Amino acid sequence: MARITHGLTTSHVPAIGAMIDQGRTDDDYWKPIFAGYEWTKDYVAKNMPDVVILVYNDHASAFDMKVIPTFAIGCADKFEPADEGWGPRPVPPVEGHADLAWHIAQSCILDEFDMTIINEMDVDHGLTVPLDVIFDSKDNKTPKKWPTKVIPIAVNVVTYPPPSGNRCWMLGEAIARAVASYPEDLNVHIWGTGGMSHQLQGPRAGLINPDWDKRFLDDLTRDPQRLRTIEHIEYLRETGSEGIEMVMWLIMRGALGPNVSELHRHYHVPCSNTALGHIVLKNEDAA
């Protein structure tokens, strides 16, 4: 059967993609940011997944105020890079795994999660930047083809109300059940993206809260049940208006089950106008 063996999280700061596209990853400012992913690049290359379930949020590229799904799953064979206002990024199309995606959609819907099924969707930096930082070459050159198939799961953390952390955790558990019931032998990773603390507008623009962020990273292994209970108002107060993206990390964490080990962590401030967080977890029960 298929199994989820690893989970990881990473911020999806759009400026990271811009620096890769412009060949500026060795700039003094950016070099320590990219260096924090070198361990993960090596590890993932040696433990290459067949499929990555990538949880991210769209930034008004595929969805707008006309349609706002809380949870959407991409069930297509291919997803093109989105034009975010200055042309699509020079990255390869994302190859989907339609059979597994449809299986997850069916399983989750019958498990009482109302997933929106998407058969045509362009994907923006929320999805392509995480692929870049993990799958680029040692000199941070984007590959001509991504080395694994990807199932996008888009979460609304842009327009109120976003889902609660607990609901996201429960979706992760439902995804894990779906994957475990898929008959093909597949090594599956689940990635949660976005965050950490940041606010992009208003009087608190530039807010970063390292103490809160680091406790959140600690509790992904030390006390993950606490993370399920964090209310929207705490994310807003402590991590800024965009810190709510961290609820997407809880989909990843809920999918891994109770027995995990932390393999790698990277935290850096500042990254553009955000705090950058990255962690790699192993599902010991799937080893």
C-alpha positions as CSV (number, residue, x, y, z in Angstrom):
1,M,0.0,0.0,0.0
2,A,1.0,3.6,-0.2
3,R,2.5,5.2,2.9
4,I,3.4,8.7,4.1
5,T,7.0,8.4,5.2
6,H,8.0,12.0,5.7
7,G,6.6,15.5,6.3
8,L,8.3,18.8,5.9
9,T,7.5,22.4,6.1
10,T,8.9,25.5,4.5
11,S,8.1,29.1,4.0
12,H,7.2,30.0,0.4
13,V,8.5,33.6,0.3
14,P,8.1,34.8,-3.3
15,A,11.5,36.7,-3.2
16,I,13.2,33.3,-2.9
17,G,11.9,32.3,-6.3
18,A,13.0,35.7,-7.7
19,M,16.5,35.2,-6.4
20,I,16.7,31.7,-8.0
21,D,15.3,33.1,-11.3
22,Q,17.9,36.0,-11.2
23,G,20.8,33.8,-10.2
24,R,21.4,35.7,-7.0
25,T,21.3,32.9,-4.4
26,D,25.0,33.6,-3.5
27,D,24.3,37.2,-2.6
28,D,25.5,37.9,1.0
29,Y,21.9,38.4,2.2
30,W,20.5,35.3,0.6
31,K,23.3,32.8,1.0
32,P,22.5,31.7,4.6
33,I,18.9,31.4,3.7
34,F,19.6,28.9,0.9
35,A,22.3,27.1,2.9
36,G,19.7,26.0,5.3
37,Y,18.1,23.7,2.7
38,E,21.3,21.9,1.6
39,W,20.8,19.1,4.2
40,T,17.3,18.6,3.0
41,K,18.3,18.5,-0.7
42,D,20.7,15.7,0.0
43,Y,18.3,13.8,2.3
44,V,15.4,14.0,-0.1
45,A,17.5,13.0,-3.1
46,K,18.5,9.8,-1.2
47,N,14.8,9.2,-0.1
48,M,13.1,10.5,-3.2
49,P,9.3,10.3,-2.9
50,D,7.1,9.0,-5.6
51,V,4.5,11.7,-4.8
52,V,4.5,14.9,-2.8
53,I,1.2,16.1,-1.4
54,L,1.9,19.8,-1.3
55,V,-0.3,21.9,0.9
56,Y,-0.1,25.6,0.0
57,N,-2.2,28.7,-0.4
58,D,-3.1,30.4,-3.7
59,H,-2.3,34.1,-4.0
60,A,-5.2,35.2,-6.2
61,S,-3.7,33.3,-9.2
62,A,-6.1,30.3,-9.5
63,F,-8.9,31.7,-7.3
64,D,-10.3,35.1,-6.6
65,M,-13.2,36.6,-4.7
66,K,-15.7,34.8,-7.0
67,V,-14.7,31.3,-5.8
68,I,-13.0,30.7,-2.4
69,P,-12.7,27.0,-1.5
70,T,-11.6,26.2,2.0
71,F,-9.8,23.0,0.9
72,A,-9.2,22.3,-2.8
73,I,-7.3,19.3,-4.3
74,G,-5.8,19.3,-7.8
75,C,-6.7,16.2,-9.6
76,A,-5.2,17.0,-13.0
77,D,-2.3,15.4,-14.8
78,K,-0.4,18.6,-15.1
79,F,-0.3,22.1,-13.5
80,E,1.3,25.1,-15.3
81,P,3.1,27.9,-13.5
82,A,0.9,30.9,-13.0
83,D,1.4,34.4,-14.3
84,E,1.4,36.4,-11.1
85,G,1.6,39.7,-12.9
86,W,5.1,39.6,-14.4
87,G,4.8,36.4,-16.4
88,P,5.0,32.8,-15.3
89,R,8.2,31.8,-13.4
90,P,10.7,29.9,-15.6
91,V,10.0,26.6,-13.8
92,P,8.8,23.4,-15.3
93,P,5.1,22.3,-15.2
94,V,4.1,20.3,-12.2
95,E,3.2,16.7,-13.1
96,G,0.3,15.5,-11.0
97,H,-0.7,12.0,-9.9
98,A,-4.4,12.0,-10.9
99,D,-5.2,8.5,-9.8
100,L,-4.0,9.1,-6.2
101,A,-5.5,12.6,-6.1
102,W,-8.9,11.3,-7.1
103,H,-8.6,8.5,-4.6
104,I,-7.8,11.1,-1.8
105,A,-10.7,13.3,-2.9
106,Q,-13.1,10.4,-2.8
107,S,-11.8,9.1,0.5
108,C,-11.8,12.5,2.2
109,I,-15.3,13.4,0.9
110,L,-16.7,10.1,2.2
111,D,-14.8,10.8,5.4
112,E,-17.0,14.0,5.6
113,F,-14.5,16.5,4.3
114,D,-16.0,18.7,1.6
115,M,-13.0,18.9,-0.8
116,T,-13.3,21.1,-3.9
117,I,-12.1,19.0,-6.9
118,I,-10.0,21.1,-9.3
119,N,-9.3,19.7,-12.8
120,E,-7.6,22.8,-14.2
121,M,-5.4,25.1,-12.1
122,D,-2.3,27.1,-12.5
123,V,0.0,27.1,-9.5
124,D,1.9,30.1,-8.2
125,H,4.9,30.7,-5.9
126,G,3.1,29.1,-3.0
127,L,3.8,25.8,-4.7
128,T,6.8,26.3,-6.9
129,V,9.1,28.0,-4.4
130,P,9.0,24.9,-2.0
131,L,9.8,22.7,-5.0
132,D,12.7,24.9,-5.9
133,V,14.3,25.0,-2.5
134,I,14.2,21.2,-2.2
135,F,14.7,20.0,-5.7
136,D,17.1,22.6,-7.2
137,S,20.7,21.6,-7.9
138,K,23.5,22.4,-5.6
139,D,24.0,25.7,-7.3
140,N,20.3,26.4,-7.0
141,K,19.4,25.9,-10.6
142,T,15.9,24.8,-11.3
143,P,15.7,21.4,-12.9
144,K,14.2,21.0,-16.4
145,K,11.7,18.6,-14.9
146,W,10.6,18.1,-11.3
147,P,11.8,14.7,-10.1
148,T,8.5,13.6,-8.5
149,K,4.8,13.9,-9.0
150,V,2.9,16.5,-7.0
151,I,-0.7,16.6,-5.7
152,P,-1.6,20.3,-4.8
153,I,-3.9,20.9,-1.9
154,A,-4.9,24.6,-1.7
155,V,-6.1,26.0,1.6
156,N,-7.9,29.4,2.1
157,V,-5.8,31.4,4.5
158,V,-6.2,34.6,2.6
159,T,-9.9,35.6,3.2
160,Y,-11.7,35.2,6.5
161,P,-12.7,32.7,7.7
162,P,-9.8,30.4,7.3
163,P,-10.0,26.8,8.7
164,S,-9.0,26.2,12.3
165,G,-5.8,24.5,13.1
166,N,-7.8,21.6,14.5
167,R,-9.7,21.2,11.3
168,C,-6.5,21.2,9.3
169,W,-5.0,18.6,11.6
170,M,-8.1,16.4,11.1
171,L,-7.8,16.8,7.3
172,G,-4.2,15.6,7.6
173,E,-5.5,12.5,9.4
174,A,-8.1,11.9,6.7
175,I,-5.4,12.3,4.0
176,A,-3.3,9.7,5.8
177,R,-6.2,7.3,5.9
178,A,-6.8,7.9,2.2
179,V,-3.1,7.3,1.3
180,A,-3.0,4.1,3.4
181,S,-6.0,2.7,1.5
182,Y,-4.4,3.2,-1.9
183,P,-3.3,-0.1,-3.2
184,E,-0.1,0.9,-5.1
185,D,3.2,0.8,-3.3
186,L,4.2,4.5,-3.2
187,N,6.5,6.5,-1.0
188,V,4.6,9.7,-0.3
189,H,5.7,12.9,1.3
190,I,3.4,15.6,2.6
191,W,4.6,19.2,2.8
192,G,3.1,22.1,4.6
193,T,4.1,25.5,3.3
194,G,3.7,29.2,4.2
195,G,4.5,31.2,7.3
196,M,6.2,31.8,9.6
197,S,5.4,35.1,11.4
198,H,4.9,38.0,9.0
199,Q,2.6,40.9,8.2
200,L,2.6,42.6,4.8
201,Q,0.5,45.6,5.4
202,G,-0.8,48.2,7.9
203,P,0.8,49.7,11.0
204,R,2.3,46.3,12.0
205,A,3.9,45.6,8.6
206,G,7.2,43.8,9.1
207,L,6.1,42.1,12.4
208,I,8.2,39.1,13.2
209,N,8.0,37.0,16.4
210,P,11.0,34.6,16.7
211,D,10.0,33.3,20.2
212,W,6.5,32.3,19.1
213,D,7.9,30.8,15.8
214,K,10.5,28.7,17.6
215,R,8.0,27.4,20.1
216,F,5.7,26.4,17.2
217,L,8.6,24.5,15.6
218,D,9.5,22.8,18.9
219,D,5.9,21.7,19.5
220,L,5.6,20.0,16.1
221,T,7.4,17.2,17.9
222,R,7.3,18.1,21.6
223,D,3.6,19.0,22.1
224,P,1.8,18.9,18.7
225,Q,-1.6,18.6,20.4
226,R,-1.2,22.1,21.8
227,L,-0.9,23.5,18.2
228,R,-4.4,22.2,17.4
229,T,-5.9,24.5,20.0
230,I,-4.3,27.8,18.8
231,E,-7.1,30.2,18.0
232,H,-7.2,32.5,14.9
233,I,-6.9,35.6,17.2
234,E,-3.6,34.3,18.6
235,Y,-2.1,33.8,15.1
236,L,-3.2,37.3,14.3
237,R,-1.9,38.9,17.5
238,E,1.4,37.1,17.8
239,T,2.4,36.3,14.2
240,G,0.8,39.0,12.1
241,S,-2.0,38.8,9.5
242,E,-0.1,36.3,7.3
243,G,1.1,34.1,10.1
244,I,-2.2,32.2,9.8
245,E,-0.5,30.3,7.0
246,M,0.9,28.0,9.7
247,V,-2.4,26.2,10.0
248,M,-1.3,24.5,6.7
249,W,1.6,23.0,8.6
250,L,-0.9,21.2,10.8
251,I,-2.3,19.3,7.8
252,M,1.2,17.9,7.3
253,R,1.6,17.1,11.0
254,G,-1.8,15.5,11.4
255,A,-1.0,13.2,8.5
256,L,2.2,11.9,10.1
257,G,0.7,10.3,13.2
258,P,2.0,10.4,16.7
259,N,5.4,8.8,16.3
260,V,7.7,11.2,14.5
261,S,11.3,12.3,14.8
262,E,12.8,15.6,13.8
263,L,15.6,15.3,11.3
264,H,16.5,18.9,10.4
265,R,15.5,22.4,11.2
266,H,16.2,25.8,9.6
267,Y,15.1,29.2,10.9
268,H,16.3,32.5,9.6
269,V,15.3,36.2,10.2
270,P,14.8,38.1,8.1
271,C,13.9,36.6,4.7
272,S,12.5,39.5,2.7
273,N,10.0,40.8,5.2
274,T,9.3,37.5,6.9
275,A,10.6,34.9,9.3
276,L,11.6,31.8,7.3
277,G,11.0,28.4,8.9
278,H,11.7,24.9,7.7
279,I,11.6,21.5,9.4
280,V,11.9,17.9,8.3
281,L,10.0,15.1,10.1
282,K,10.1,11.3,9.7
283,N,7.1,9.1,10.3
284,E,8.7,6.3,12.3
285,D,5.7,4.1,11.9
286,A,6.1,4.1,8.2
287,A,9.8,3.4,8.1
